[in-house]
Amino acid sequence: MNRFALAISSGIARVTESALGPYQTAVIRIGFTATWLLFLLREFPHRQELYGPDGPWDLDLAQQLIGTNGSFTALMWSGSQFWFESVYALAVLTSVLLLLGWRTRTMSVLFMVGVLSLQNRSIFMGDGGDNVLHLMCLYLVFTRCGQVWSLDERRARRAREAHARGERIGPDRVGPALWGVLGFVLVAVTAAGRLDGDLTVPVILWGVWLGLAVWWIVHRRARTAQPRILLDVVGNIVHNGALLVIMAEACLIYATAGWYKIQGSRWQDGTAVYYPLHLDYFSPWPALADVLSSSGTMVMLITYGTVVVQVAFPFTLFNRRVKNVLLAAMITEHAVIAIVLGLPFFSLAMIAADAVFLPTSFLRRLGEWAARARGRLSRLVRRDDDPAARPEPRTPENPEHAHVGSQA
């Protein structure tokens, strides 16, 4: 009984004392924001056809659908071209800022607003990866995704270093100003009745806004450390719960896909992979598709291997080595899908979801490699910009040798 109680208490302490998986959540933040940003930039010339007021899925059809399912989209607040361009630009801007890790809590909320506004405007414009992004943008709001590899982490580190040197640190003015502006917008939108429908998004918006206010007041005004500790515990619990939901969601996606494949006759006879390779829509490289489908044995192995990996992956989480092998296989599979079937954003979204299971040691080494590469690049740039740092041209000491060399 004492051993059981000790295990329970240690588990509770682990969940409440720290936000787990800081590197994993950072990779999720970077992966999904990069996927959405690249999609928006690639489809920028076609944004009108996808989500604009003059697209095939016009405003009336969108209003009828949203009136039925109650989904959230800011594009329904106005049908003007200016409003559409503003929302699209906001989606791009918040993706960039969240990718860099600037004010991650606020940017994660605005990132969610951008994703839901565009996707819910035209729900039939997607390839499967949009569903994953739709879910993950909601979960990302509840995570502390800026603990590492972010501008927030760099600002906090510099503040700690300045405090250790005894320097006086001025109050943060950007955060309260941003909170005030967004609060004014939220109050105005709510008063205008624009947040009618499903309560999920309004509750998240108001909850995060009020939570940030409480967080700022406690950290500025509390005379003892207990209120700050309590808020930290609550934040850790919410973060760890959201991280668990993200992991469960990824497992559910693979398990559902795998078990549905088992029921299909083409997957059972090992020929399912052959057919999408010969569809024009999914064949950006016909010659490569012909090479992959030329061998019946290869098609059968890829078909059965896909089903086995997807069904088995959730059960391998209890064995780290087997999990890492299947994880590498799934990431490779999505990379192949991106190239062979021409579905880069679906593959990027799934790879970003897979990243939650990557080992921390591997992610740390990856961060160290990136830091070293960035350091070398910055040194090269500084040396090229500074004429004094450039090496002087070599001149021969003996003029006769120089003359002989030039003649030769």
N, C-alpha and C positions, 0 to 999 in steps of 0.2 A: 504493500500500500504506500509506503514511503517512497519507493522508487517510482511508482506511478504518479504520485503527487509531485515529485521532483521533475518528472518529464513534462507534466502539464504546466508547472510554473515556469520552467525554462522555455517552453514553447510560447507561452503568453509574453514572457519578457522579450523573446526574439521578435515577436510581431509588433510589440508596442515601443521598443527602445530605438528602432531604426527603420528607415525606409529601405526595404530589401531590393536587390536587383538594380542598383543605380545605373550600371553600364547597360543592362538589358533595356531599361526604360528609355535611356538616352538613344540607343540604337533604334528603338521603336519610333521615338519622336523624329529622329532624322530620316528614317526609312519612309514613313508614311507622308511626312511633309514633302520630302523630295519627290515621291511618287505623284502626289497631287500637283505640286508645282510644275513638274515636267509635263504632266498631262495638260494643265492649263496653258502652258507656253506652246506646246505642240498644236493644240486646238485653237490657238488664238485667232488664226485666219478664219476658222469655221465656228467661232463662238456664237454667231447669230443663228446658224442652223441648229446648233445643239441646245442652247438655252435662251436665245434672244426672243424678243416679242414678236418677231416676224418668222420664227421657225415653224416647221411643219406641225409640231405639237404646240398649238397657239395658246394664247392666254385664257381663252374661254374653256378649252379642254382642261388646262391645268387647274383652273378654278373649280371646275366640276369634280375633278379627281381629289383635290385637296379638301373640298367640302365634304367628300365622302370619308376619307381616311384621316382627316384632321392633322396632316403632317405640317411641319414648319418649313417655310421658305420666305425669306425677305423679299424675293422677287415679286411676290404677290401684293406687296404694299403699293406698288406703282407699275404701270405698264409703259412708262416712258423709256426712251433709249438712254437718256442720261443716267437714270437710276440703274438700269441693267449694267452699263459700263462701270458705274461706281461700285456695284456689288462685285463684279468680276475683278476689278482692280483691288478691292479689299481682300478678296480671296488670295490673289497673288501676293500681296504685301504681307498678309499675316502668315502665309506659308514660308516666306523668306525669313521673317523675324522669328518664327517658332523653330525653323531649321537652325538658325544661329543661336537659339536659346536666350532671346532677349525678352524679359518679363514673361516667362514661360506660362505661368498660371493664367494671366490675362490673354496672352496670345493663343493658348490652347482653346479658350472659350471662343475667341473670334475665329479661329481656324475651324472649329465645329460649326459656327454660324455660316461660314463660307461654304463648307462642304455640303451641309444640309440645304442651304438656299439654292445652290446650283443643281444638286442631284434630285431633290424633290420637285424642282421645276419641271424636269423632263426625266422621269424615272426609267424610261425605256432606252436611254442613251448610256450604254455601259456594256462591259464584257465579263462581268463576274467580279473583277477586282474592285469595282465601285461598291459592291455590297460589303466587302471586308473593310474598306476605307470608311464606309458609312457607320459601321459598328465601332471601329477602333477610334474614330474621332470623338465619340461619346466617352469611351473609357479613358482616353488620354487626358481628359479634363481633370480626372480625380487622381492622377499620378503626380509624383514629384519628379518630373522628367528632366529637370534642369540641374540635377545634382552634379553631373560631370559633363564635360564636353559642351559647355554653354557659356554665353556671355554673363549669365547670372552667376555661375560658379566662379568665373574670373573676377567679377565685381566683389563677390563675397570674400574671396581669397585676398584681394588687395585691401579690403577693409580690415580684415584680421591682421594682415601684416602692418598696416598703418597703426592699428590699435596697439600692436605689440611694440612698435617703436615709440609709443607715447604721443602720437599725433592726434589732433582733434579731428573727428570725422563729422562733417556737416550732415544735417538731416536730408533724407531722400525727398526730393521735390517732384521727381518725374512720376513716381508711383502714385502719390495722392492726386496729382493733376490728372493722370490717366484715369484713375478711379472716379474722379468727379465728373469728367466729360462723359465717360461711359455710363455712369449712373444717371446723368441727366437724360441721355438718349434712352436708357431703359425705362425710366419713369414716363417719358413722353410717349414711347411706343406702347407701353402698357395702358396708359390713360386713353390713347386713341383706339384701343381695342384690337391692336394688331397681333396680339399674342393669344388669340382665341384658338381653340382646337385642343390637340393633345397637350397635357400638362407637363410632359417630360422636359422639353426645352425651356419653358418659362421657369420651372422649378430650379433647373440647373443654373440659369442666368441669375435669378434672384439669390439663390443659395450661395453661389460663388461671390457675388457682389457684396452681400452682407458678411460672408465669411472673411473676405479680405479686410473689411472695415473693422471687424472684431480683432483680427490678427494684428492690424496696425495699432489699434488703441491699446491692446494688451502689451505689445512690445514697446510702446512709447510711454505708457502711463503706469503700468503695474509696478508696485513698490517691492514686491517679492518675486522670487523665481517660480513659485508654484503655478501661477496662471500660464506662464510661458511653457512650462513643462507639460501642463495639461493639454494645451493646444498642440504641442509637438506630438504627444501621444495620439491625439485624435487624427492629426495629419498622417502619422505613420500607419495607423489602422486603416484609414481610407485608402492610402496609397497601396498598401499590401493587399487589401481586398480587391482593388481594381486590377492589380497585377495578376492575382489569382484568376479573376474573371477573364482577362486576356489570354492566359494560358489555357483555361478551360474552353474558351471560344475557339482557339486554334485547334485543340484536340477534337472538338465537336465537328469542326469543318472537315477535318481529315477523316474522322470516323464515319460521318454521314456520307461523304463522297465515296469512301471505300465500300461501305455496305450497300449503297445503291448500285455501284458498279457490279458487285457480285450478282445482283439479280438480273443484270442484262445479258441477253444471249450472246451478243458480240464479245463481251468481256469474258464470258464463260468459255467460248471456243478460241479465244486468243487472237481475234482479228480486229478488235475495236480501234486500235491505234491506226490501222491502215486507212480508214475512211476519211478522217479529217485531214490526212496528209494529201488527199487528192481533191479537196475542195478549194476552189479558186480563192475564196475569201480567206482561207487559212493557209495559203501557200505563197508567201512572199518570195520564197526561194524554191521554185519547182524542182530544180536539179537536185538540191539537197534532200527534198522530200522523196524524190525517186530513189536516191541512194539508200535512204533509211527503210523504204518500203520494198526494196528489191529482194530482200531476204525474208522468207517466211519465218525462219527461226528467230531472226532479230525482232520482227514484229511481235511474235508470240512472247518472247522474253520481256520486251518492254511492256506489253499489255499486262501480263501476269505480275511483273515486278511492280508496276504502278499500284495495282490492287493490294499486293502484299504489304508494300511500304505504308500505304495510307491506312489500312486496317490495323497493322501491327504497331504503328508509331505511338498511339496513346498508352499502350501496354508496356512500352520500353522506357517510360520515364523513370521507372524504379531501378533501371540499370544504366548507369551513366555511359559506359563504353558503347553499349548497343545503341543507346539513344543518339550519341554523337555520330555513329556510323549512318544511321537512318536519316539523321538531320542533314548530313552532308549529301546523302542520296537525294533527298527532297529538294534541297537548294539547287543541286545540279539539274534535277528534272525541270524545275521552274526556269532555270537559265536556258535549257534546251527548248522549252515551250516558247519562251520569249523570242528566240531566234528562228526556230523552224516554223512555228504556227503564227508568228507575227503578233503576239500578245504581250508586249513589253510591260504594260502597266498592270495587268493582271499578275504577271510573274513578280514584278517588283513589290506589289502589295502582299503577296503570299510570302516572299522572302523576308519582308519586314515583319510579318507575323511570326515566321519561324525564328527570327532573331531573339525572341524572348527566351528561347531554350539554349542559346549559345553559352558556352562555359565562360565564367568571369575571367579566368586566366587568359583565355584566348582573346577576349575583348580588351583586356589590359595591354597585352602585347600588341594588339592592333593599334591601340591608342598611342603606345610608345613609338611604333613605327611611323605613324602619321606625324607625331610631334617631331621626330628626327628629320623626316622628309621636309616638313615645313621649315625647320631650322636651317637645313641646307639651302633650301630655296631662298629664304630671306637673306642668308649670307651672300648668296650669289647675286641677288638683286642689289644689295648694298654695295658689293664690290664693283658691280657694273656701273652704278650711279656715282661712285666716288673715284675721281681720276687718280687721287693719291694712292688708292689701294691697288691700282692696276700695276702689274709688273712692268718694269722698264725694258725696252728692247735690248737684247744682248749685243754687245759690240766686241769684236775680236781684239785681243790685246796686241797681237803682232800684225802690223799693216801688211807685211809681206805675205803672211798666211792668208789674210783677207783677199789680197790680190790674186793669189793662186786659186783660192776657192772660187772667186768670181769668174776667173778664166775657165776653170773646169766646168 
